[in-house]
Amino acid sequence: MTNRTNTVLYTDVTNNLKRRVHEHKEKTVEGFTKKYNVTKLVYYEITESVETAIFREKQIKDGSRSNKKKAISDFNPNWDDLYTMI
């Protein structure tokens, strides 16, 4: 996820993507996303298990900012908000 100007990147794991993004959009979650107005879903992956999801989250978080931006651009070239598509 990112903010309106695409300057903040946020990675998380959830078992219900639509609900979780909605929580961020409505700012019902205290913390980083509320503080930095992170409300736009620009990238996501669906995995078969929670273990795989956590493994991917760690890989993404450990990656460079440029690798994150490339993954987003490959998946979503215009960095559109994908919330309505999930």
Backbone as JSON, one array per atom type, in Angstrom:
{
  "sequence": "MTNRTNTVLYTDVTNNLKRRVHEHKEKTVEGFTKKYNVTKLVYYEITESVETAIFREKQIKDGSRSNKKKAISDFNPNWDDLYTMI",
  "N": [[0.84, -1.17, 0.0], [0.26, 2.35, -0.39], [0.6, 5.94, -0.11], [-1.3, 8.86, -1.19], [0.45, 10.28, -2.87], [2.29, 8.4, -3.58], [4.67, 8.08, -2.12], [5.18, 6.75, 0.21], [5.71, 3.45, 1.3], [4.11, 0.47, 2.26], [3.92, -2.69, 3.74], [2.14, -5.65, 4.46], [0.5, -8.5, 6.02], [-2.49, -10.32, 5.63], [-5.56, -12.08, 6.27], [-7.81, -11.34, 5.04], [-8.12, -9.4, 2.59], [-9.71, -7.31, 1.45], [-11.21, -6.36, 3.67], [-9.1, -5.5, 5.32], [-7.83, -3.47, 3.82], [-9.95, -1.7, 3.67], [-10.13, -0.98, 6.38], [-7.75, 0.5, 6.61], [-8.28, 2.57, 4.79], [-10.43, 3.83, 6.04], [-9.18, 4.65, 8.25], [-9.19, 3.31, 10.72], [-7.29, 1.86, 11.93], [-4.79, 2.25, 14.18], [-1.53, 3.71, 14.07], [1.27, 3.32, 11.83], [0.12, 3.4, 9.15], [-2.1, 5.06, 9.46], [-0.9, 7.4, 10.44], [0.73, 8.17, 8.26], [-1.06, 8.36, 6.22], [-1.67, 6.13, 4.55], [-3.44, 4.69, 2.22], [-3.94, 3.55, -0.22], [-4.18, 0.77, -2.24], [-1.8, -0.79, -4.09], [-0.49, -3.05, -4.85], [-0.59, -6.56, -4.53], [-0.41, -9.94, -3.33], [-1.62, -13.24, -3.53], [-1.58, -16.05, -1.54], [-1.23, -19.57, -0.83], [-0.96, -20.39, 1.78], [-0.6, -19.33, 5.2], [1.98, -19.4, 6.11], [3.51, -19.18, 3.76], [2.7, -16.63, 3.01], [3.73, -15.03, 5.1], [6.45, -15.55, 4.74], [6.84, -14.36, 2.18], [6.15, -11.71, 2.82], [8.29, -11.03, 4.52], [10.41, -11.27, 2.7], [9.77, -9.2, 0.89], [9.77, -6.94, 2.6], [12.45, -6.96, 3.35], [13.66, -6.33, 0.99], [15.04, -3.95, -1.36], [14.06, -0.5, -1.75], [13.89, 0.22, -4.44], [13.5, -2.25, -5.66], [10.98, -2.88, -4.65], [9.43, -0.83, -5.78], [9.74, -1.48, -8.48], [8.48, -3.99, -8.59], [5.86, -3.22, -7.99], [5.34, -1.49, -10.17], [5.58, -3.3, -12.31], [3.41, -4.97, -11.8], [1.28, -3.18, -11.61], [1.24, -0.79, -13.55], [0.41, 1.96, -13.59], [0.13, 2.59, -10.98], [-2.41, 2.47, -9.87], [-5.24, 2.58, -7.62], [-6.13, -0.41, -6.39], [-8.19, -1.33, -4.89], [-10.98, -1.49, -5.51], [-10.98, -3.59, -7.23], [-10.58, -5.95, -5.93]],
  "CA": [[0.0, 0.0, 0.0], [0.99, 3.61, -0.43], [-0.21, 7.15, 0.12], [-1.82, 9.51, -2.4], [1.55, 10.71, -3.73], [3.15, 7.23, -3.83], [5.98, 8.28, -1.51], [5.3, 5.85, 1.36], [5.39, 2.07, 0.98], [3.72, -0.31, 3.44], [3.7, -4.11, 3.45], [1.47, -6.34, 5.57], [-0.14, -9.79, 5.75], [-3.85, -10.4, 6.14], [-6.36, -13.19, 5.75], [-8.98, -10.75, 4.39], [-7.53, -8.2, 1.99], [-10.7, -6.24, 1.29], [-11.49, -5.8, 5.0], [-7.91, -4.83, 5.84], [-7.65, -2.22, 3.09], [-11.04, -0.83, 4.12], [-9.72, -0.44, 7.69], [-6.75, 1.54, 6.37], [-8.95, 3.69, 4.13], [-11.27, 4.5, 7.03], [-8.25, 5.05, 9.32], [-9.58, 2.69, 11.98], [-6.11, 1.18, 12.44], [-3.79, 3.18, 14.7], [-0.15, 3.39, 13.76], [1.99, 3.82, 10.67], [-0.72, 3.72, 8.0], [-2.92, 6.23, 9.79], [-0.01, 8.55, 10.56], [1.25, 8.56, 6.96], [-2.17, 8.39, 5.26], [-1.49, 5.03, 3.61], [-4.81, 4.24, 1.95], [-4.06, 3.11, -1.61], [-3.66, -0.57, -2.53], [-1.17, -0.77, -5.41], [0.12, -4.35, -5.12], [-0.92, -7.63, -3.58], [-0.18, -11.33, -3.73], [-2.45, -14.21, -2.83], [-0.81, -17.28, -1.32], [-2.01, -20.73, -0.4], [-0.82, -20.64, 3.21], [-0.12, -18.21, 6.01], [3.45, -19.51, 6.17], [4.03, -18.61, 2.52], [2.43, -15.19, 3.06], [4.69, -14.43, 6.02], [7.75, -15.64, 4.07], [6.86, -13.32, 1.14], [6.18, -10.4, 3.48], [9.67, -10.79, 4.97], [11.22, -11.03, 1.5], [9.46, -7.87, 0.38], [10.25, -5.94, 3.55], [13.91, -6.96, 3.34], [14.13, -5.88, -0.32], [15.32, -2.52, -1.52], [12.94, 0.33, -2.2], [13.81, 0.15, -5.9], [12.89, -3.55, -6.0], [9.55, -2.77, -4.33], [8.83, 0.03, -6.79], [9.72, -2.24, -9.73], [7.43, -5.01, -8.47], [4.58, -2.52, -8.11], [5.19, -1.01, -11.54], [5.34, -4.46, -13.18], [2.07, -5.47, -11.49], [0.3, -2.1, -11.69], [2.08, 0.26, -14.13], [-0.04, 3.32, -13.27], [-0.02, 2.69, -9.53], [-3.83, 2.71, -9.58], [-5.78, 1.98, -6.41], [-6.73, -1.69, -6.78], [-9.19, -1.71, -3.88], [-12.27, -1.86, -6.11], [-10.79, -4.77, -8.05], [-10.41, -7.15, -5.11]],
  "C": [[0.89, 1.23, 0.0], [0.04, 4.76, -0.11], [-0.6, 7.76, -1.22], [-0.71, 9.87, -3.38], [2.58, 9.61, -4.02], [4.55, 7.37, -3.22], [6.23, 7.36, -0.32], [4.93, 4.45, 0.9], [5.16, 1.29, 2.27], [3.4, -1.72, 3.0], [3.11, -4.78, 4.68], [0.93, -7.68, 5.09], [-1.53, -9.75, 6.35], [-4.54, -11.64, 5.58], [-7.64, -12.68, 5.08], [-8.56, -9.39, 3.83], [-8.52, -7.05, 1.9], [-11.01, -5.56, 2.62], [-10.32, -4.98, 5.5], [-7.67, -3.49, 5.13], [-8.73, -1.22, 3.5], [-10.69, -0.19, 5.48], [-8.7, 0.68, 7.52], [-7.39, 2.77, 5.73], [-9.79, 4.51, 5.11], [-10.47, 4.98, 8.24], [-8.69, 4.54, 10.7], [-8.42, 1.96, 12.64], [-5.1, 2.24, 12.9], [-2.41, 2.76, 14.23], [0.33, 4.01, 12.46], [1.06, 4.26, 9.54], [-1.61, 4.92, 8.25], [-2.06, 7.49, 9.81], [0.43, 9.08, 9.19], [0.21, 8.49, 5.84], [-2.01, 7.34, 4.16], [-2.85, 4.39, 3.37], [-5.0, 3.63, 0.56], [-3.38, 1.75, -1.81], [-3.1, -0.57, -3.95], [-0.56, -2.12, -5.8], [-0.39, -5.34, -4.09], [-0.57, -8.98, -4.18], [-1.13, -12.19, -2.91], [-1.65, -15.5, -2.73], [-1.74, -18.38, -0.81], [-1.96, -20.97, 1.11], [-0.32, -19.41, 3.92], [1.4, -18.23, 6.09], [4.09, -18.89, 4.92], [3.84, -17.09, 2.51], [3.45, -14.48, 3.95], [6.09, -14.44, 5.41], [7.88, -14.54, 3.02], [6.91, -11.91, 1.75], [7.6, -10.07, 3.92], [10.59, -10.53, 3.79], [11.02, -9.61, 0.98], [10.01, -6.8, 1.3], [11.78, -5.83, 3.56], [14.49, -6.44, 2.02], [14.36, -4.37, -0.35], [14.06, -1.79, -1.97], [12.78, 0.24, -3.71], [13.2, -1.17, -6.36], [11.39, -3.52, -5.73], [8.84, -1.95, -5.4], [8.73, -0.7, -8.14], [8.62, -3.28, -9.7], [6.05, -4.37, -8.62], [4.34, -2.09, -9.55], [4.95, -2.15, -12.54], [3.91, -4.97, -13.03], [0.98, -4.45, -11.82], [1.02, -0.85, -12.24], [1.68, 1.7, -13.77], [-0.2, 3.57, -11.78], [-1.46, 3.07, -9.16], [-4.21, 2.07, -8.25], [-6.57, 0.75, -6.82], [-7.85, -2.14, -5.85], [-10.5, -2.18, -4.5], [-12.18, -3.12, -6.95], [-10.65, -6.05, -7.25], [-11.76, -7.63, -4.57]]
}
